[in-house]
Structures are given as C-alpha cells and as structure tokens.
Amino acid sequence: MQLPSEMDSPLDRRAQTIDILTAEIERKNRTIKAWRIKYDELEEKTELLQDEVKELKVDMKEINKQNSEILRLIGRIEGAMNK
C-alpha cells in the first residue's frame, strides 16, 4: 500500500485518505459497540446489586426490630429476677 504522498494524482491521494479514515471510523465504531455491550451488562448487574442491597436493608431493619424486642424481654426478665 502506498502512502498518500507517494500517489500520482491528488484524487488518488484523497481516495486513499478517505479509505484510511473509513477504516479508522469502522474500528472505532466496533470499539464503541463493545463498550455499549459491556455497559449494558454492567447496568444489569448494578440493578441486581441495588435490589439485593434494598432487600438487605429491609432484613437489617427486621433484625434490629427483633433485637430490640429481645433486649426488652431480657430487661424484663432481669428486673423480675432482681425482685
């Protein structure tokens, strides 16, 4: 392949430059497509993780509620034992 500066006519040089630029654009488009696919995969995983975090927060609130009830009962038992 000749470099654009080694070609005979200006039109040949322009055509070669256009071919080079077209190939570069196609390569970049493939890269962007791969990034979009990866982004979509990560977006799905992020949504799943956010859902799991929400469930864990609900579970933690329930555990805290149960712990409070247990501590209240222990306090009542200790109070009854001290009488």
Sine and cosine of phi, psi and omega as CSV:
sin_phi,cos_phi,sin_psi,cos_psi,sin_omega,cos_omega
0.00,0.00,0.72,-0.69,0.01,-1.00
-1.00,0.03,0.53,-0.85,0.12,-0.99
-0.96,0.29,0.47,-0.88,0.00,-1.00
-0.82,0.58,-0.58,0.82,-0.02,-1.00
-0.95,0.32,-0.29,0.96,-0.02,-1.00
-1.00,-0.04,-0.07,1.00,-0.04,-1.00
-0.99,0.14,0.35,-0.94,-0.10,-0.99
-0.97,0.25,-0.81,0.58,-0.12,-0.99
-0.97,-0.25,0.42,-0.91,0.05,-1.00
-0.87,0.49,-0.55,0.83,0.02,-1.00
-0.91,0.40,-0.63,0.78,0.05,-1.00
-0.90,0.45,-0.67,0.74,0.02,-1.00
-0.90,0.44,-0.68,0.74,0.03,-1.00
-0.90,0.44,-0.68,0.74,0.01,-1.00
-0.88,0.47,-0.68,0.73,0.02,-1.00
-0.90,0.44,-0.67,0.74,0.03,-1.00
-0.89,0.46,-0.67,0.74,0.03,-1.00
-0.88,0.47,-0.67,0.75,0.03,-1.00
-0.88,0.47,-0.68,0.73,0.01,-1.00
-0.90,0.44,-0.72,0.69,0.00,-1.00
-0.90,0.43,-0.63,0.78,0.03,-1.00
-0.88,0.47,-0.69,0.72,0.03,-1.00
-0.89,0.46,-0.64,0.76,0.01,-1.00
-0.92,0.40,-0.66,0.75,0.04,-1.00
-0.89,0.45,-0.68,0.73,0.02,-1.00
-0.88,0.47,-0.66,0.75,0.03,-1.00
-0.89,0.45,-0.70,0.72,0.00,-1.00
-0.92,0.40,-0.60,0.80,0.05,-1.00
-0.89,0.45,-0.63,0.78,0.06,-1.00
-0.90,0.44,-0.65,0.76,0.03,-1.00
-0.90,0.44,-0.70,0.72,0.01,-1.00
-0.89,0.45,-0.66,0.76,0.02,-1.00
-0.88,0.48,-0.69,0.73,0.02,-1.00
-0.89,0.45,-0.65,0.76,0.03,-1.00
-0.90,0.45,-0.65,0.76,0.00,-1.00
-0.90,0.43,-0.65,0.76,0.03,-1.00
-0.89,0.46,-0.72,0.70,0.02,-1.00
-0.89,0.46,-0.66,0.75,0.02,-1.00
-0.88,0.48,-0.71,0.71,0.00,-1.00
-0.88,0.48,-0.66,0.75,0.03,-1.00
-0.89,0.46,-0.71,0.70,0.00,-1.00
-0.92,0.40,-0.58,0.82,0.02,-1.00
-0.89,0.45,-0.67,0.74,0.04,-1.00
-0.89,0.45,-0.70,0.71,0.01,-1.00
-0.90,0.44,-0.63,0.77,0.01,-1.00
-0.89,0.46,-0.68,0.73,0.02,-1.00
-0.89,0.47,-0.67,0.74,0.03,-1.00
-0.88,0.47,-0.69,0.73,0.02,-1.00
-0.90,0.43,-0.63,0.78,0.03,-1.00
-0.90,0.44,-0.64,0.77,0.05,-1.00
-0.89,0.45,-0.67,0.74,0.01,-1.00
-0.90,0.44,-0.64,0.77,0.02,-1.00
-0.89,0.46,-0.67,0.74,0.04,-1.00
-0.87,0.50,-0.69,0.72,0.02,-1.00
-0.89,0.45,-0.65,0.76,0.02,-1.00
-0.90,0.43,-0.62,0.78,0.03,-1.00
-0.89,0.45,-0.66,0.75,0.04,-1.00
-0.90,0.44,-0.69,0.72,0.03,-1.00
-0.88,0.48,-0.66,0.75,-0.01,-1.00
-0.90,0.43,-0.64,0.77,0.04,-1.00
-0.88,0.47,-0.66,0.75,0.02,-1.00
-0.91,0.42,-0.66,0.75,0.04,-1.00
-0.89,0.45,-0.69,0.73,0.04,-1.00
-0.88,0.48,-0.65,0.76,0.03,-1.00
-0.89,0.46,-0.71,0.71,0.01,-1.00
-0.91,0.41,-0.63,0.78,0.04,-1.00
-0.89,0.47,-0.66,0.75,0.03,-1.00
-0.88,0.47,-0.67,0.74,0.02,-1.00
-0.90,0.43,-0.67,0.74,0.02,-1.00
-0.89,0.46,-0.71,0.70,0.02,-1.00
-0.90,0.45,-0.60,0.80,0.05,-1.00
-0.89,0.45,-0.69,0.72,0.02,-1.00
-0.91,0.41,-0.65,0.76,0.04,-1.00
-0.88,0.47,-0.67,0.74,0.04,-1.00
-0.87,0.50,-0.67,0.75,0.02,-1.00
-0.91,0.42,-0.66,0.75,0.00,-1.00
-0.91,0.42,-0.71,0.71,0.03,-1.00
-0.88,0.47,-0.64,0.77,0.04,-1.00
-0.90,0.44,-0.62,0.78,0.01,-1.00
-0.94,0.33,-0.54,0.84,-0.02,-1.00
-0.96,0.29,-0.49,0.87,-0.02,-1.00
-0.98,0.21,-0.21,0.98,-0.02,-1.00
-0.98,0.19,0.00,0.00,0.00,0.00
